[in-house]
């Protein structure tokens, strides 16, 4: 059952004609299905007021639909965010007489430069996205797996339920999962996909996991539920901060930042700089898989609040 997670950015409510509305918070989810293929469409409900809304939406996605009603600061910041997160597959839909040539000059050199330019045609876009979902990678058998949590709650008679996406491997019913970045362990009571019970969830699947041995209060957005012992956590990051080319301000000691990886969005402070490296100390631990990088953001940055990326230790 292939699933494609799509960030739909630039025009709030655009997804209403593409799928059925589901969970709504600072991100709004829509769902569509054709045969065995599924689309999960995500919109940034609180952007541009809240940068976290854009970050969560783009981090959720494997694919992007960027609707351009006007070329402004929000458009530029969205392109920079997609670039930092490496979302290199997508569609750009120019509107209001904006042309593809105009946009190509602005997206050149970013992850978005290869996006397909498409007319504002909902039936054609839906068909395109379903075809992409049909081609989505199917999971391979694995003894370990990781789910990144986006919503969580208690269900009477069931207990804690976590909604999220399988980001690596497979998750099986009865698996014991570490709840990174905490030290608790949860057991999978049941797995649901599209309101149907399954024994296994695979890479890319959006799932609901009923959990034993934890309460909803033990969960958090961005938490990694994992059976992979390589998933770890850190309270500080030291490395080269690769600033986006449009970021003109120096990053100095004492600067308050936010650091994101997966669906975590943690406040942090620059505690040391020098020799081209920075040390960023996090207010709470950040969970991550080996080889991950984090996106660094400065919420008081004005028209551009995305600073750059840094490799996690």
C-alpha positions in Angstrom: 0.0 0.0 0.0 2.3 2.9 -1.2 1.8 6.3 0.4 3.1 9.7 -0.7 3.4 12.5 1.9 3.0 15.8 0.1 3.6 19.3 1.5 1.1 21.7 -0.2 2.5 25.2 0.3 1.7 28.8 -0.7 -2.1 28.7 -0.8 -4.0 27.7 2.4 -7.0 25.5 1.7 -5.7 24.4 -1.8 -5.8 20.8 -0.7 -9.6 20.8 -0.1 -10.1 19.8 -3.7 -7.5 17.1 -3.6 -8.4 15.2 -0.5 -10.6 14.7 2.5 -9.8 16.9 5.5 -8.4 15.1 8.5 -6.3 16.2 11.6 -6.0 20.0 12.0 -3.7 22.0 14.2 -0.8 24.3 13.2 -0.7 21.8 10.3 -3.7 20.5 8.4 -3.8 17.1 6.9 -5.9 15.9 4.0 -6.2 12.3 2.7 -6.9 10.8 -0.7 -6.9 7.2 -1.9 -7.1 5.4 -5.3 -6.9 1.7 -5.3 -4.0 0.7 -3.0 -2.2 4.1 -3.3 -2.6 6.9 -0.8 -1.8 10.6 -0.6 -1.3 12.4 2.7 -1.4 16.2 2.0 -0.1 18.6 4.6 -0.6 22.3 4.7 1.1 24.9 7.0 -2.0 26.3 8.7 -0.2 29.0 10.7 2.4 30.2 8.3 3.8 32.8 7.7 3.0 33.9 11.3 4.7 30.8 12.8 7.8 29.4 11.1 7.3 26.2 13.0 4.2 25.5 10.9 6.2 25.7 7.7 9.0 23.6 9.2 6.6 20.8 10.3 4.8 20.7 7.0 8.0 20.5 4.9 9.7 18.0 7.2 6.6 15.8 7.0 6.9 15.5 3.2 8.6 13.5 0.6 7.2 15.6 -2.2 6.0 19.3 -2.5 3.4 21.3 -4.3 4.4 24.9 -4.3 1.5 27.2 -5.3 2.8 30.7 -6.2 0.2 33.5 -6.0 2.8 36.2 -5.5 6.6 36.5 -5.4 7.2 37.8 -1.9 9.2 37.1 1.3 7.1 34.1 2.2 7.7 32.5 -1.2 11.5 33.0 -0.8 11.5 31.6 2.8 9.5 28.6 1.6 12.0 27.9 -1.1 14.9 28.2 1.4 13.2 25.8 3.8 12.6 23.2 1.1 16.2 23.5 0.1 17.5 23.0 3.6 15.3 20.0 4.1 16.4 18.5 0.7 12.8 18.2 -0.7 14.0 17.8 -4.3 10.8 16.3 -5.8 7.8 18.5 -6.5 5.5 20.7 -8.6 5.4 24.5 -8.9 2.0 26.0 -9.9 2.4 29.7 -10.9 -0.7 31.8 -10.7 -1.7 35.5 -11.2 0.3 35.8 -14.5 3.5 34.7 -12.9 5.6 32.7 -15.4 7.8 29.6 -15.1 10.7 31.7 -16.4 10.3 34.2 -13.6 10.3 31.4 -11.0 13.3 29.5 -12.5 15.5 32.5 -11.8 14.5 32.4 -8.2 14.7 28.6 -7.6 18.0 28.1 -9.5 20.6 26.4 -7.3 18.1 25.1 -4.8 16.4 21.8 -4.3 13.3 23.2 -6.0 14.9 24.0 -9.3 13.9 20.6 -10.7 10.3 20.9 -9.8 7.8 20.4 -12.6 6.0 23.6 -13.6 2.3 22.9 -13.9 -0.9 24.8 -14.7 -3.5 25.3 -12.0 -5.5 22.3 -13.0 -6.8 20.2 -10.0 -7.8 17.0 -12.0 -4.4 17.0 -13.7 -2.5 17.6 -10.4 -4.5 14.9 -8.7 -3.6 12.4 -11.4 0.0 13.5 -11.3 0.2 13.0 -7.5 -1.5 9.6 -7.6 1.0 8.5 -10.3 3.8 9.6 -7.9 2.2 7.7 -5.1 2.0 4.6 -7.3 5.8 4.9 -7.8 6.6 5.5 -4.1 9.2 3.1 -2.7 7.7 0.1 -1.1 9.1 -1.1 2.2 11.4 -4.0 2.5 11.4 -6.6 5.3 13.2 -5.3 8.3 13.5 -6.3 12.0 13.8 -2.6 13.0 11.7 0.4 12.2 11.1 4.0 13.2 7.9 6.1 13.4 8.0 9.9 13.7 5.0 11.1 15.8 3.0 14.1 14.6 -0.1 13.8 16.8 -1.0 11.8 19.9 -4.0 11.4 22.3 -5.7 9.0 24.6 -8.6 6.8 23.4 -11.0 5.5 26.0 -10.7 1.8 26.4 -7.6 1.7 24.2 -5.0 4.0 25.8 -2.3 6.1 24.2 -2.5 6.4 20.4 0.3 8.0 18.3 -0.2 9.1 14.7 2.9 9.3 12.5 4.9 8.2 9.5 7.2 5.3 9.2 10.5 6.9 8.3 12.7 3.7 8.3 12.3 0.0 8.1 9.1 -1.7 9.3 7.1 -1.6 12.5 5.2 -4.8 13.6 2.4 -5.4 16.0 3.8 -6.3 19.4 7.1 -4.6 18.7 8.8 -2.9 21.6 9.7 0.7 20.7 12.1 3.1 22.4 10.4 6.5 22.8 13.4 8.8 21.9 14.5 11.2 23.3 13.1 9.7 26.6 14.1 6.5 28.2 10.7 4.8 28.1 9.7 1.8 26.1 6.3 1.3 24.5 4.8 -1.8 23.0 2.6 -1.7 19.9 -0.8 -3.0 20.8 -2.2 -2.5 17.2 -1.5 -0.8 13.9 -4.0 1.1 11.8 -3.6 2.4 8.2 -6.7 4.1 6.7 -8.8 2.9 9.6 -7.9 -0.8 8.8 -5.9 -3.1 11.1 -2.6 -4.3 9.9 0.2 -6.5 11.3 3.0 -4.4 9.8 3.6 -0.8 8.7 6.3 0.0 6.1 8.4 2.9 5.0 6.3 5.9 4.1 3.1 4.6 5.7 1.0 7.0 7.8 -0.1 5.0 10.8 -2.0 5.1 14.0 -0.3 3.0 16.7 -2.1 2.0 19.9 0.6 1.7 22.5 1.0 -0.1 25.8 3.2 0.9 28.8 3.0 4.7 28.0 0.5 7.4 28.4 -0.3 10.1 25.9 1.3 12.6 28.3 4.6 10.7 27.7 4.5 11.4 24.0 5.4 14.5 22.0 5.4 15.7 18.4 8.6 14.7 16.8 9.3 11.8 19.1 10.9 8.8 17.4 9.3 5.5 18.2 12.0 3.1 17.2 13.3 -0.4 17.5 16.6 0.7 15.9 19.3 0.8 18.6 21.3 3.2 16.4 18.8 6.0 16.9 20.3 8.3 19.6 20.0 11.7 21.1 22.1 14.8 22.0 21.8 17.9 24.0 24.5 19.8 22.1 25.8 20.1 18.5 29.2 21.2 17.4 30.0 21.5 13.8 30.1 23.7 10.7 26.9 25.7 10.3 26.3 25.9 6.5 24.4 29.2 6.2 22.0 29.8 3.3 23.5 32.2 0.9 20.8 34.8 1.6 21.6 34.9 5.4 23.7 38.0 6.0 23.8 38.2 9.8 26.7 36.6 11.8 25.8 33.8 14.2 27.2 34.9 17.6 27.5 33.5 21.1 24.4 34.0 23.1 22.1 33.9 20.1 18.8 32.2 20.6 17.9 29.8 17.8 15.6 26.9 17.0 16.9 23.6 15.7 14.8 21.1 13.8 15.2 17.5 12.7 12.4 15.2 11.8 9.4 16.8 13.4 11.3 18.1 16.4 11.6 21.9 16.8 13.7 22.7 19.8 14.8 26.0 21.2 18.6 26.3 21.6 21.4 28.8 22.2 24.8 29.4 20.5 27.3 28.8 23.3 30.6 28.9 21.3 31.9 30.0 18.0 35.3 29.9 16.3 37.4 28.3 13.6 34.3 28.0 11.3 32.4 25.9 13.8 29.6 26.6 16.3 28.4 24.8 19.4 24.6 24.9 19.9 23.2 23.8 23.2 19.6 22.6 23.2 17.0 23.3 25.8 15.9 19.6 25.6 17.5 16.6 23.9 17.1 16.0 20.2 16.6 12.5 18.9 18.0 11.5 15.5 19.2 8.7 13.3 22.9 8.4 12.3 23.8 10.6 9.3 21.0 13.2 10.0 21.4 16.9 9.7 19.4 19.6 11.4 17.9 22.8 10.1 18.8 25.9 12.1 16.3 28.8 12.4 16.3 32.3 14.0 12.7 33.4 14.8 13.6 37.1 15.0 15.2 37.0 11.6 12.6 39.2 9.8 11.8 38.2 6.3 14.2 35.2 6.4 14.2 33.1 9.5 16.0 30.0 8.1 19.7 30.2 8.9 21.1 27.0 7.4 22.0 23.4 8.3 24.4 21.6 10.6 25.4 17.9 10.6 24.3 16.1 13.8 27.0 14.4 15.9 
